[in-house]
Amino acid sequence: MTSFMLELVPGSPAVSIAGDYATPEVIAAINEQYGFEKPVMERYVDWVAGVFQGDFGRSYLDRTPVFDSLIERAPMTLQLAFGAILLALLISIPLALFCAFRPDTFVDRVVNALTSGLIAIPAFVTSLFFVYALSVTLGWLPVTGWVPFTTDPVKNLRHAFIPTLALSLPAAAVFVRVLRADLVGTLQQDFITLARAKGLPSTPILVRHALRPSSFSLLTVAGLRLAELVGGTIVIETIFSIPGIGAYLIRAVLGGDLIVVQGVVLFMAVAYLGINFVVDSTYRLLDPRIAK
């Protein structure tokens, strides 16, 4: 579908490669060299055949293998996505437990108002606020750039903190609402009433007895959010000059590098399916009855 939709985009890949002032002879030579004169279906079949052989093609702009570029850039995007989900869970689970145990209190109302606001505010807006507060005003963290974790873990975490935090807050807001709603229902079940009647403290009741059966919806939403972030960090990567998958896609779209766009879309689709498969498998750990 992506391949056919890209054919509707105005402009020619040959012009993107040769430049706006290229002669018709140069354009014709590039069309012949890259096979742009072939029908779109034939080019798509050739590309799919190459994918099954591990060849995603080469970028039209710099002639680097698309697969190698994806492997090089994927760790940056995955670090942002997984880091954002992990931070969102660390924020949301304690808040949801407290609000579910003490519903309709002042803290519960404040958390409900904050989550409503965070859900409505895009991540890139909150990221600009954190840049101004933590980087421009206080000078604690760098604004842009990226250092691989293997090169310098401390600098890597300093560069990743603001974009990760910005991506995590909207997710945390959703997680709090989902988990709180399920916990409120679980705490009204008979086995929770029995545990209270036996004199169990509140913390073991919440953590040991109520949290696990209330986590299915949270796990589903977290998995979907993670899959969304793998392909949804484009704006954040652009703002912070992070050379991840999102920035790679933006460069390809603006440069008419259609082969790269196809490769990135395939990568995102595979990542989405893989994450959902892992989530489905995790259900069995939460409730062994599902495996039966």
C-alpha contacts under 8 A as a table, 3 or more apart, distances in Angstrom:
res1	aa1	res2	aa2	distance
1	M	4	F	5.36
1	M	5	M	6.19
2	T	5	M	5.11
2	T	6	L	6.04
2	T	262	Q	6.71
2	T	265	V	7.78
3	S	6	L	5.27
3	S	7	E	6.75
3	S	40	V	7.80
3	S	44	Y	6.87
3	S	258	L	7.99
3	S	262	Q	6.66
4	F	7	E	5.32
4	F	8	L	7.28
4	F	40	V	7.10
5	M	8	L	5.43
5	M	9	V	7.24
6	L	9	V	5.33
6	L	258	L	7.05
7	E	40	V	7.67
11	G	15	V	7.35
11	G	256	G	7.77
12	S	15	V	5.26
12	S	16	S	6.56
12	S	256	G	7.37
13	P	16	S	4.97
13	P	17	I	6.26
13	P	60	Y	7.77
13	P	256	G	5.48
13	P	257	D	6.65
13	P	258	L	7.42
14	A	17	I	5.10
14	A	18	A	6.06
14	A	27	I	5.77
14	A	30	I	5.85
14	A	31	N	6.10
14	A	36	F	7.87
15	V	18	A	5.14
15	V	19	G	5.22
15	V	20	D	5.90
15	V	22	A	7.22
15	V	27	I	6.64
16	S	19	G	5.45
16	S	20	D	7.27
16	S	61	L	7.73
16	S	255	G	6.03
16	S	256	G	6.00
16	S	257	D	7.78
17	I	60	Y	6.52
17	I	61	L	5.83
18	A	21	Y	7.81
18	A	22	A	5.77
18	A	26	V	7.37
18	A	27	I	7.00
18	A	30	I	7.86
19	G	22	A	5.64
22	A	26	V	6.16
22	A	27	I	6.66
23	T	26	V	5.29
23	T	27	I	6.40
24	P	27	I	5.00
24	P	28	A	6.06
25	E	28	A	5.11
25	E	29	A	6.18
26	V	29	A	5.05
26	V	30	I	6.22
27	I	30	I	5.18
27	I	31	N	6.16
28	A	31	N	5.07
28	A	32	E	6.26
29	A	32	E	5.18
29	A	33	Q	6.07
30	I	33	Q	4.91
30	I	34	Y	6.01
30	I	36	F	7.96
31	N	34	Y	5.49
31	N	35	G	5.65
31	N	36	F	4.70
31	N	37	E	5.78
32	E	35	G	5.09
32	E	36	F	6.49
32	E	37	E	6.43
33	Q	36	F	7.91
35	G	38	K	5.62
35	G	43	R	7.58
36	F	39	P	7.86
36	F	43	R	7.98
38	K	42	E	6.51
38	K	43	R	6.47
39	P	42	E	5.40
39	P	43	R	6.44
40	V	43	R	5.11
40	V	44	Y	6.08
41	M	44	Y	5.03
41	M	45	V	6.20
42	E	45	V	5.18
42	E	46	D	6.23
43	R	46	D	5.10
43	R	47	W	6.18
44	Y	47	W	5.05
44	Y	48	V	6.18
45	V	48	V	5.14
45	V	49	A	6.12
46	D	49	A	5.15
46	D	50	G	6.26
47	W	50	G	5.04
47	W	51	V	6.23
47	W	56	F	7.02
47	W	57	G	7.23
48	V	51	V	4.97
48	V	52	F	6.42
49	A	52	F	5.38
49	A	53	Q	6.67
50	G	53	Q	5.06
50	G	54	G	6.33
50	G	55	D	4.76
50	G	56	F	6.20
50	G	57	G	7.25
51	V	54	G	4.92
51	V	55	D	4.90
51	V	56	F	5.14
52	F	55	D	7.27
54	G	67	F	7.90
55	D	65	P	7.95
55	D	67	F	7.00
56	F	65	P	7.10
56	F	66	V	5.66
56	F	67	F	5.59
56	F	259	I	7.82
56	F	263	G	6.27
57	G	65	P	5.97
57	G	66	V	5.87
57	G	67	F	7.58
57	G	259	I	6.70
58	R	63	R	5.14
58	R	64	T	5.33
58	R	65	P	4.32
58	R	66	V	5.30
58	R	259	I	7.12
58	R	260	V	7.66
59	S	62	D	5.74
59	S	63	R	4.66
59	S	64	T	5.49
59	S	65	P	6.32
59	S	66	V	6.00
59	S	257	D	6.48
59	S	259	I	6.28
59	S	260	V	5.92
60	Y	63	R	5.63
60	Y	257	D	5.63
60	Y	258	L	7.86
60	Y	259	I	7.21
61	L	255	G	7.62
61	L	257	D	6.62
64	T	68	D	7.63
64	T	69	S	7.25
65	P	68	D	5.39
65	P	69	S	6.40
66	V	69	S	5.11
66	V	70	L	6.19
66	V	259	I	7.84
66	V	260	V	6.09
66	V	263	G	6.72
67	F	70	L	5.10
67	F	71	I	6.26
67	F	263	G	7.46
68	D	71	I	5.14
68	D	72	E	6.14
69	S	72	E	5.02
69	S	73	R	6.12
70	L	73	R	5.21
70	L	74	A	5.65
70	L	245	I	6.77
70	L	264	V	7.42
71	I	74	A	5.35
71	I	75	P	7.46
72	E	75	P	6.97
73	R	76	M	5.81
73	R	77	T	6.96
73	R	243	P	6.44
73	R	244	G	4.64
73	R	245	I	5.66
74	A	77	T	5.32
74	A	78	L	5.97
74	A	244	G	6.17
74	A	245	I	5.94
75	P	78	L	5.07
75	P	79	Q	5.87
75	P	244	G	7.66
76	M	79	Q	5.20
76	M	80	L	6.42
76	M	148	P	7.87
76	M	242	I	7.54
76	M	243	P	7.33
76	M	244	G	5.31
76	M	245	I	7.81
77	T	80	L	5.22
77	T	81	A	6.19
77	T	230	V	6.39
77	T	233	T	7.13
77	T	244	G	5.16
77	T	245	I	6.03
77	T	246	G	7.48
78	L	81	A	4.99
78	L	82	F	5.85
78	L	83	G	7.99
78	L	230	V	6.32
79	Q	82	F	5.39
79	Q	83	G	5.61
80	L	83	G	5.16
80	L	84	A	5.90
80	L	160	A	7.08
80	L	163	P	7.27
80	L	164	T	5.48
80	L	167	L	7.96
80	L	233	T	7.93
81	A	84	A	5.24
81	A	85	I	6.36
81	A	164	T	7.56
81	A	167	L	7.86
81	A	226	L	6.09
81	A	229	L	5.32
81	A	230	V	5.76
81	A	233	T	7.75
82	F	85	I	5.20
82	F	86	L	6.08
82	F	226	L	6.81
83	G	86	L	5.14
83	G	87	L	6.05
83	G	164	T	6.19
83	G	168	S	7.94
84	A	87	L	5.20
84	A	88	A	5.98
84	A	164	T	4.96
84	A	165	L	6.44
84	A	167	L	5.63
84	A	168	S	4.31
84	A	171	A	7.94
85	I	88	A	4.95
85	I	89	L	6.16
85	I	168	S	6.05
85	I	171	A	7.09
85	I	172	A	7.92
85	I	222	A	6.97
85	I	225	R	7.72
85	I	226	L	6.46
86	L	89	L	5.19
86	L	90	L	6.27
87	L	90	L	5.05
87	L	91	I	6.23
87	L	165	L	7.45
87	L	168	S	6.13
87	L	172	A	7.93
88	A	91	I	5.17
88	A	92	S	5.91
88	A	168	S	4.92
88	A	169	L	6.36
88	A	171	A	5.96
88	A	172	A	4.27
88	A	175	F	7.54
89	L	92	S	5.09
89	L	93	I	5.78
89	L	172	A	6.45
89	L	175	F	7.28
90	L	93	I	6.04
90	L	94	P	7.22
91	I	94	P	6.46
91	I	95	L	6.75
91	I	172	A	6.41
92	S	95	L	5.21
92	S	96	A	5.88
92	S	172	A	5.24
92	S	173	A	7.09
92	S	175	F	5.89
92	S	176	V	4.84
93	I	96	A	5.16
93	I	97	L	6.11
93	I	175	F	7.74
93	I	176	V	6.71
93	I	179	L	7.41
94	P	97	L	5.14
94	P	98	F	6.21
95	L	98	F	5.24
95	L	99	C	6.08
95	L	111	V	7.85
95	L	176	V	6.65
96	A	99	C	5.15
96	A	100	A	5.88
96	A	176	V	5.04
96	A	177	R	7.23
96	A	179	L	5.98
96	A	180	R	4.70
96	A	183	L	7.88
97	L	100	A	5.28
97	L	101	F	6.14
97	L	180	R	6.71
97	L	183	L	7.35
97	L	206	L	6.96
98	F	101	F	5.25
98	F	102	R	6.14
99	C	102	R	5.10
99	C	103	P	5.32
99	C	104	D	7.91
99	C	105	T	7.87
99	C	107	V	7.20
99	C	108	D	5.01
99	C	111	V	7.95
99	C	180	R	6.69
100	A	103	P	5.33
100	A	180	R	5.24
100	A	181	A	7.42
100	A	183	L	5.90
100	A	184	V	5.27
101	F	184	V	7.43
101	F	187	L	7.99
101	F	206	L	7.91
102	R	105	T	6.15
102	R	108	D	7.21
103	P	108	D	5.94
104	D	108	D	5.67
104	D	109	R	6.30
105	T	108	D	5.12
105	T	109	R	6.31
106	F	109	R	5.20
106	F	110	V	6.23
107	V	110	V	5.07
107	V	111	V	6.09
108	D	111	V	5.17
108	D	112	N	6.07
109	R	112	N	5.00
109	R	113	A	6.20
110	V	113	A	5.14
110	V	114	L	6.17
111	V	114	L	5.06
111	V	115	T	6.04
112	N	115	T	5.26
112	N	116	S	6.22
112	N	177	R	7.70
113	A	116	S	5.17
113	A	117	G	6.41
114	L	117	G	5.17
114	L	118	L	6.18
114	L	173	A	7.75
115	T	118	L	5.05
115	T	119	I	6.04
115	T	170	P	7.76
115	T	172	A	7.97
115	T	173	A	4.46
115	T	174	V	7.14
115	T	176	V	7.63
115	T	177	R	7.62
116	S	119	I	5.36
116	S	120	A	6.48
116	S	173	A	7.28
117	G	120	A	5.23
117	G	121	I	6.29
118	L	121	I	5.18
118	L	122	P	7.78
118	L	169	L	6.61
118	L	170	P	5.25
118	L	173	A	6.20
119	I	122	P	7.53
119	I	170	P	5.04
119	I	171	A	7.75
119	I	173	A	6.13
119	I	174	V	6.85
121	I	125	V	6.70
121	I	126	T	7.22
121	I	170	P	7.56
122	P	125	V	5.52
122	P	126	T	6.89
122	P	170	P	7.56
123	A	126	T	5.32
123	A	127	S	6.09
123	A	166	A	5.24
123	A	167	L	5.45
123	A	169	L	7.64
123	A	170	P	6.84
123	A	236	I	7.71
124	F	127	S	4.88
124	F	128	L	6.31
124	F	166	A	6.96
124	F	235	V	6.79
124	F	236	I	6.03
124	F	239	I	7.91
125	V	128	L	5.29
125	V	129	F	6.60
126	T	129	F	5.04
126	T	130	F	6.31
126	T	166	A	5.71
127	S	130	F	5.13
127	S	131	V	6.11
127	S	162	I	6.54
127	S	163	P	6.31
127	S	165	L	7.80
127	S	166	A	4.97
127	S	236	I	7.85
128	L	131	V	4.99
128	L	132	Y	6.23
129	F	132	Y	5.22
129	F	133	A	6.16
130	F	133	A	4.98
130	F	134	L	5.56
130	F	135	S	7.36
130	F	162	I	6.54
130	F	166	A	7.82
131	V	134	L	5.50
131	V	135	S	5.00
131	V	136	V	6.31
131	V	143	V	6.34
131	V	162	I	7.13
132	Y	135	S	5.73
132	Y	136	V	4.77
132	Y	137	T	5.92
133	A	136	V	6.15
133	A	137	T	5.19
133	A	138	L	6.30
134	L	137	T	6.12
134	L	138	L	5.15
134	L	139	G	5.98
134	L	140	W	5.63
134	L	141	L	6.13
135	S	138	L	5.71
135	S	139	G	4.32
135	S	140	W	5.55
135	S	141	L	4.98
135	S	142	P	5.98
135	S	143	V	5.98
136	V	139	G	5.49
136	V	143	V	7.93
139	G	142	P	7.47
141	L	158	R	6.00
141	L	159	H	6.97
142	P	145	G	7.71
142	P	158	R	6.96
142	P	159	H	5.98
143	V	159	H	7.42
143	V	240	F	6.60
144	T	159	H	7.08
144	T	239	I	7.58
144	T	240	F	4.37
144	T	241	S	5.55
144	T	242	I	7.36
145	G	159	H	6.82
145	G	240	F	6.22
145	G	241	S	5.31
145	G	242	I	5.80
146	W	156	N	6.61
146	W	159	H	5.92
146	W	160	A	7.60
146	W	241	S	7.49
146	W	242	I	5.76
146	W	243	P	7.62
147	V	151	T	6.77
147	V	152	D	6.71
147	V	155	K	6.24
147	V	156	N	4.92
147	V	159	H	7.19
148	P	151	T	5.29
148	P	152	D	6.53
148	P	153	P	7.34
148	P	156	N	5.77
149	F	152	D	5.41
149	F	153	P	4.46
149	F	154	V	7.76
149	F	155	K	7.78
149	F	156	N	5.16
149	F	157	L	7.63
150	T	153	P	6.33
152	D	155	K	5.50
152	D	156	N	6.07
153	P	156	N	4.98
153	P	157	L	6.21
154	V	157	L	5.30
154	V	158	R	6.27
155	K	158	R	4.98
155	K	159	H	6.17
156	N	159	H	5.28
156	N	160	A	6.08
157	L	160	A	4.95
157	L	161	F	5.78
158	R	161	F	5.47
158	R	162	I	7.95
159	H	162	I	7.12
160	A	163	P	5.76
160	A	164	T	5.88
161	F	164	T	5.23
161	F	165	L	5.97
162	I	165	L	5.09
162	I	166	A	6.07
163	P	166	A	5.08
163	P	167	L	6.17
163	P	236	I	6.45
163	P	240	F	7.50
164	T	167	L	5.20
164	T	168	S	6.05
165	L	168	S	5.03
165	L	169	L	6.33
166	A	169	L	5.81
166	A	170	P	7.75
167	L	170	P	6.56
167	L	171	A	7.11
168	S	171	A	5.22
168	S	172	A	5.92
169	L	172	A	4.96
169	L	173	A	6.19
170	P	173	A	5.14
170	P	174	V	6.52
171	A	174	V	5.24
171	A	175	F	6.16
171	A	222	A	7.91
171	A	225	R	7.09
172	A	175	F	4.94
172	A	176	V	6.07
173	A	176	V	5.32
173	A	177	R	6.55
174	V	177	R	5.34
174	V	178	V	6.24
175	F	178	V	5.17
175	F	179	L	5.95
175	F	218	L	6.21
175	F	221	V	7.39
175	F	222	A	7.42
176	V	179	L	5.40
176	V	180	R	5.81
177	R	180	R	5.27
177	R	181	A	6.16
178	V	181	A	5.42
178	V	182	D	6.48
178	V	217	S	6.81
178	V	218	L	6.19
179	L	182	D	5.20
179	L	183	L	6.00
179	L	214	S	6.66
179	L	215	S	6.75
179	L	217	S	7.24
179	L	218	L	5.85
180	R	183	L	5.04
180	R	184	V	6.10
181	A	184	V	5.33
181	A	185	G	6.61
182	D	185	G	5.25
182	D	186	T	6.18
182	D	214	S	5.23
182	D	215	S	7.76
182	D	217	S	7.74
183	L	186	T	4.92
183	L	187	L	5.98
183	L	210	A	6.54
183	L	211	L	6.91
183	L	214	S	5.59
184	V	187	L	5.33
184	V	188	Q	6.78
185	G	188	Q	5.46
185	G	189	Q	7.05
186	T	189	Q	5.34
186	T	192	I	7.56
186	T	210	A	6.07
186	T	213	P	7.49
186	T	214	S	6.61
187	L	192	I	5.78
187	L	193	T	7.69
187	L	210	A	6.51
188	Q	192	I	6.78
188	Q	193	T	7.12
189	Q	192	I	5.56
189	Q	193	T	6.59
190	D	193	T	4.99
190	D	194	L	6.15
191	F	194	L	4.96
191	F	195	A	6.17
192	I	195	A	4.99
192	I	196	R	6.24
192	I	205	I	7.08
192	I	209	H	7.26
192	I	210	A	7.42
193	T	196	R	5.14
193	T	197	A	6.15
194	L	197	A	4.94
194	L	198	K	6.30
195	A	198	K	5.18
195	A	199	G	6.71
195	A	200	L	5.89
195	A	205	I	6.98
196	R	199	G	5.15
196	R	200	L	5.52
196	R	201	P	7.55
196	R	202	S	7.98
196	R	205	I	7.67
197	A	200	L	7.57
200	L	204	P	6.96
200	L	205	I	6.71
201	P	204	P	5.93
201	P	205	I	6.53
202	S	205	I	5.15
202	S	206	L	6.19
203	T	206	L	5.21
203	T	207	V	6.00
204	P	207	V	5.19
204	P	208	R	5.23
204	P	209	H	6.99
205	I	208	R	5.69
205	I	209	H	5.09
205	I	210	A	6.21
206	L	209	H	5.86
206	L	210	A	4.86
206	L	211	L	5.89
207	V	210	A	6.12
207	V	211	L	5.23
207	V	212	R	7.64
208	R	211	L	6.42
208	R	212	R	7.12
209	H	212	R	6.68
209	H	213	P	7.57
210	A	213	P	6.02
210	A	214	S	6.29
211	L	214	S	5.17
211	L	215	S	6.15
212	R	215	S	5.25
212	R	216	F	7.80
212	R	286	L	6.42
213	P	216	F	6.78
213	P	286	L	7.38
213	P	287	D	7.83
214	S	217	S	7.10
214	S	218	L	7.69
215	S	218	L	5.03
215	S	219	L	5.96
216	F	219	L	5.13
216	F	220	T	6.28
216	F	283	Y	7.09
216	F	286	L	7.83
217	S	220	T	5.09
217	S	221	V	6.16
218	L	221	V	5.17
218	L	222	A	5.90
219	L	222	A	5.07
219	L	223	G	6.05
219	L	279	V	6.94
220	T	223	G	5.23
220	T	224	L	6.28
220	T	279	V	6.83
221	V	224	L	5.14
221	V	225	R	5.98
222	A	225	R	4.99
222	A	226	L	6.01
223	G	226	L	5.09
223	G	227	A	6.22
223	G	275	I	6.41
223	G	276	N	6.28
223	G	279	V	6.10
224	L	227	A	5.14
224	L	228	E	6.09
224	L	275	I	7.98
224	L	276	N	7.21
225	R	228	E	4.92
225	R	229	L	6.11
226	L	229	L	5.07
226	L	230	V	6.32
226	L	275	I	7.65
227	A	230	V	5.28
227	A	231	G	7.02
227	A	271	A	6.75
227	A	272	Y	4.91
227	A	275	I	6.31
227	A	276	N	7.76
228	E	231	G	5.59
228	E	232	G	5.59
228	E	272	Y	7.59
229	L	232	G	4.40
229	L	233	T	5.74
230	V	233	T	6.63
230	V	268	M	6.82
230	V	271	A	7.43
230	V	272	Y	7.95
231	G	234	I	7.22
231	G	245	I	7.69
231	G	246	G	6.77
231	G	268	M	5.83
232	G	235	V	7.69
232	G	246	G	7.22
233	T	236	I	5.32
233	T	237	E	5.92
233	T	246	G	5.79
234	I	237	E	5.29
234	I	238	T	6.18
234	I	245	I	7.63
234	I	246	G	4.01
234	I	247	A	5.90
234	I	249	L	7.81
234	I	250	I	7.31
235	V	238	T	5.05
235	V	239	I	6.17
235	V	246	G	7.56
236	I	239	I	5.14
236	I	240	F	6.20
237	E	240	F	5.33
237	E	241	S	5.61
237	E	242	I	4.71
237	E	243	P	6.90
237	E	244	G	6.67
237	E	246	G	6.33
237	E	247	A	5.86
238	T	241	S	5.13
238	T	242	I	6.58
238	T	246	G	7.68
238	T	247	A	5.85
239	I	242	I	7.93
241	S	247	A	7.84
242	I	247	A	7.02
243	P	246	G	7.81
243	P	247	A	5.68
243	P	248	Y	6.83
244	G	247	A	5.46
244	G	248	Y	6.23
245	I	248	Y	4.95
245	I	249	L	6.18
245	I	264	V	7.21
246	G	249	L	5.10
246	G	250	I	6.31
247	A	250	I	5.09
247	A	251	R	6.22
248	Y	251	R	5.27
248	Y	252	A	6.25
249	L	252	A	5.04
249	L	253	V	6.14
249	L	260	V	7.20
249	L	261	V	6.04
249	L	264	V	6.60
250	I	253	V	5.18
250	I	254	L	6.14
251	R	254	L	5.31
251	R	255	G	5.96
252	A	255	G	5.09
252	A	256	G	5.82
252	A	257	D	4.58
252	A	258	L	6.80
252	A	260	V	6.04
252	A	261	V	6.10
253	V	256	G	5.22
253	V	257	D	6.23
253	V	258	L	7.19
253	V	261	V	6.74
254	L	257	D	7.79
257	D	260	V	5.63
257	D	261	V	6.60
258	L	261	V	5.00
258	L	262	Q	6.29
259	I	262	Q	5.23
259	I	263	G	6.34
260	V	263	G	5.01
260	V	264	V	6.13
261	V	264	V	5.21
261	V	265	V	6.15
262	Q	265	V	5.22
262	Q	266	L	6.19
263	G	266	L	5.15
263	G	267	F	6.17
264	V	267	F	4.99
264	V	268	M	6.21
265	V	268	M	5.12
265	V	269	A	6.16
266	L	269	A	5.06
266	L	270	V	6.18
267	F	270	V	5.25
267	F	271	A	6.11
268	M	271	A	5.03
268	M	272	Y	6.04
269	A	272	Y	5.09
269	A	273	L	6.28
270	V	273	L	5.20
270	V	274	G	6.01
271	A	274	G	5.04
271	A	275	I	6.04
272	Y	275	I	5.34
272	Y	276	N	6.28
273	L	276	N	5.24
273	L	277	F	6.16
274	G	277	F	5.09
274	G	278	V	6.33
275	I	278	V	5.15
275	I	279	V	6.24
276	N	279	V	4.95
276	N	280	D	6.16
277	F	280	D	5.16
277	F	281	S	6.25
278	V	281	S	5.04
278	V	282	T	6.18
279	V	282	T	5.04
279	V	283	Y	6.68
280	D	283	Y	5.48
280	D	284	R	7.69
281	S	284	R	5.88
281	S	285	L	7.61
282	T	285	L	5.27
282	T	286	L	6.77
283	Y	286	L	5.23
283	Y	287	D	6.19
283	Y	288	P	7.94
283	Y	290	I	7.20
284	R	287	D	5.09
284	R	288	P	4.90
284	R	289	R	7.22
284	R	290	I	5.59
284	R	291	A	5.71
285	L	288	P	5.95
287	D	290	I	5.96
288	P	291	A	5.57
288	P	292	K	7.23
289	R	292	K	5.28
